[in-house]
Amino acid sequence: MTKSKTRVEKDTETFEGTARRLQSIIETLESDDSGIEQSLKSFTEGMALIRQLQARLEESEQAVNTLLEEDTEPNTLERGLE
């Protein structure tokens, strides 16, 4: 039997979805409507999401830097035309 993903799990598969979930947690914490136990649980989840977002940003930055480095090398098509 396969376990289907919840809406939150599906939403946090993308950077944008993770950022939306984090924003939701922040709004919940700022509203101060939750008890201490729920607030701590939300805070812990928020910190995990922040780490996920930071890792994804670092991966993206590394990918962009790799592409930029490749772009500064002479293009193989241009070399063939010379």
Contacts in CASP RR format, 6 or more apart in sequence:
PFRMAT RR
TARGET T0000
AUTHOR 0000-0000-0000
METHOD contacts of the structure
MODEL  1
MTKSKTRVEKDTETFEGTARRLQSIIETLESDDSGIEQSLKSFTEGMALI
RQLQARLEESEQAVNTLLEEDTEPNTLERGLE
8 21 0 8 1.000
11 17 0 8 1.000
11 18 0 8 1.000
11 20 0 8 1.000
11 21 0 8 1.000
12 18 0 8 1.000
12 21 0 8 1.000
12 49 0 8 1.000
12 52 0 8 1.000
15 53 0 8 1.000
15 56 0 8 1.000
15 57 0 8 1.000
18 49 0 8 1.000
18 52 0 8 1.000
18 53 0 8 1.000
18 56 0 8 1.000
19 53 0 8 1.000
21 49 0 8 1.000
22 46 0 8 1.000
22 49 0 8 1.000
22 50 0 8 1.000
22 53 0 8 1.000
25 42 0 8 1.000
25 43 0 8 1.000
25 45 0 8 1.000
25 46 0 8 1.000
25 49 0 8 1.000
26 46 0 8 1.000
28 34 0 8 1.000
28 42 0 8 1.000
29 39 0 8 1.000
29 42 0 8 1.000
29 43 0 8 1.000
34 42 0 8 1.000
END
